[in-house]
Amino acid sequence: MSFNPRRSARTSLGGEIYAALRERIVTLELEPGEMIYENAVASSFGVSRTPVREALNRLHQEDLIRILPQRGACVAHLSAKKIREAQFIREMLECGAFKIVAASWNRDDPKYRKAEKDLLSLLDDQKEAVRRGNLAEYIDLDAAYHTRILELVDNETLLQVLEVVRAHLNRMRYLELKEGRHELESIKHHEQLLELLMRNDAEQTEKLLIHHLRYIVNDWGSIMSKYAKYFE
């Protein structure tokens, strides 16, 4: 880990450390059960322990780490219950939001023309990431695609809640993609979703999005069994 002295003025030291540790936890670079020590993190960032403690508290609130009294913190194991709860919340919130976007999409509006351009660019980037076998980049681009659509609802709280629940789902996604699971089919869904949004077809948008979000759920049992050491 390295400290970025050019961080945004609005980003606190604790916030930067939180983001860096969170990414390493979500991508499984920091494996479930691995210890995280305040002194080591503070030293690697060249900061005091105070912002590190702030970062760890945020990660603890999101159930991504466990605080062990007198010992430090350890990366939380994946939880099948937490993953299923996160899946439920994501489905409920994204389906409602996508239906709103479908109903309001207007290609004569500069806001939607810009969104269309951004989404098409993200689709190209997703295909390139898959071609290069870059799973981390693909997952980031997948999230960016959904977020770009959700931004059209103009609800910051919605984005914040989904960012939290995605962390638990994305830990599972990394295991899925290690197994070569369905990323090309996922991109196809993204292309179809954009077409439906642009046609103002809210009903079919919801149906396809539910299928898209549940597409790999049936594989979870075998993945959890294969990577049992990562789970509670």
C-alpha positions, 0 to 999 in steps of 0.5 A: 500500500502507498499513500497518495499525497494528491488525494482530493481535499474532500477525502480524509486520511481515514477515508483514503485508508478505508477505501484502500483496505476495502478494495483489498478485502473485496477483491480477496487480496486480503483473505478471510481470517487474515489479520490487519494491524493498526501499526502496520497499516499506519506505517505503510501509509506514513500516518498516525494510528488515528485515521487507521482506527477511523478506517477500521471502524467503518469497515467493522460497521460494514461487517467486512472486518472483525475487531479482536480485543487486544489483538487487532482486526481480522478480515471477516469470512464471507457469510452466505446469510449476508450475501443473500441479504445483500442480493435481496436488497440489491434486487429490490432497490435496483429494480425500482430504480431501473423502472424509473429510468426506463419510464423517464428515458428521453433521447432528446434530453442531453442528460440521457444522450450523455448517459447513452454515450457513457454506457456504450463506452463502458460496454466496450471497456467491459469486453476489453477487460474480459478479452484481457482476462482482467477480473478486477477491472471487469467487476469495477466496470460492471459496477460502474455500468449499473451505477451510471444508470442509477445516477439518473434517478438522482438519489444519493442515498440509493447509491450509498446503500447499494455501495455497501451491499455490493461489497459483500456480493462482489467478494462472491463475484470474485470467486464466481469469476475465478471459475469462469462464470458467465461474464460474457453473458452478463455483458449481453444482458447489459446491452439488452438492458440499455436497449430496453431502457431506451425503448421506455420498456419498464416491464421488460427492463425489470424482468431482464434485470431480475434474471441478470442479477440472479443469473449466477445464484444457482452456482453459489452452492458449488462455489461455497463448497469449493471455497469453504475455507472463506466462509463462516 
